[in-house]
């Protein structure tokens, strides 16, 4: 597992969330202070806090784990597109 660092929210929203949505299988909605990533196949969702300036590295690790569990993308694919 690679070591992650905190990422600026604006960069993450512009690049990574757009890529995740284009992979298929998820819908992304903005709900106030959080962005909700919703899996189409099983109905599970992952809330991503986007009201702060940075997204914490532990939240990113949890997001990667959630994406792998729901068969959206693998850790390697995520690392290549971050």
N, C-alpha and C positions, 0 to 999 in steps of 0.2 A: 504494500500500500504506500502510495506517495504521501508526502506531507503537504498539506494544504495551508494556505494562509487566508486571512480575511480578504474579501473582494469588495470593491466599491459596488454599491447597489446599482448605480446607473449603468456601469459596464456589464454587470451580470444580467440586467434586464434587457439591455440592447442586444447582446450577443448570445448568451447561453440560453435564456428563456425562449428566444425566437427559434434557436436550433432545436430545443426540446419539443416545442410545439410542432415543428415541421417533421419530426421523426414519426409522428402519428401515434395514436393511442392515448393522447392526453389533450385536455382542454385547459387553458390558462385564463383565469378571470381575476380582475382586480377588485378587491373587496375592502375598501378603506385603507387601513394600515397594513394589510396583508395581501399577498398574491396567492391565490389558491390554484394548485396544480391538481387537476381531477383526472383520474384514470377512467377511460371509457369502458374498459373491459370488465372491471370488477367493482367500480363505484367508489373506491377508496380515494381519499384526497390528502394532500400534503400542504399545510399552510406555510408560506414563506414570508417572514417579516420584511417588508420593503420600505418601512417608514424611517429606518435608520440609515445613516450614511454608509455603513459597511455591513456586510453579511458575515457573520461569525463562521470560522472554519469548522466548528462542530456542527452547525446547521448544514453546511455543505456536505459533510460526511454523511449525515443522516439523509439528506436528499439523494445522494448517490446510492445508498443502501435501499431507499424506497424505490428508486428507479429500477434497480436490479430486481427487486422482489416482484415488481409489477411488469417485468419484461418490456420496459420501454427502451432502455439502452444498457450497455455494460459500462464498467468503470473505465476501461480503456477508451471506449468511444467518447465518454464524457471528458476524460483527460485530454484527448486530442482536440476537443472543441471548446475548451474553457478559455 
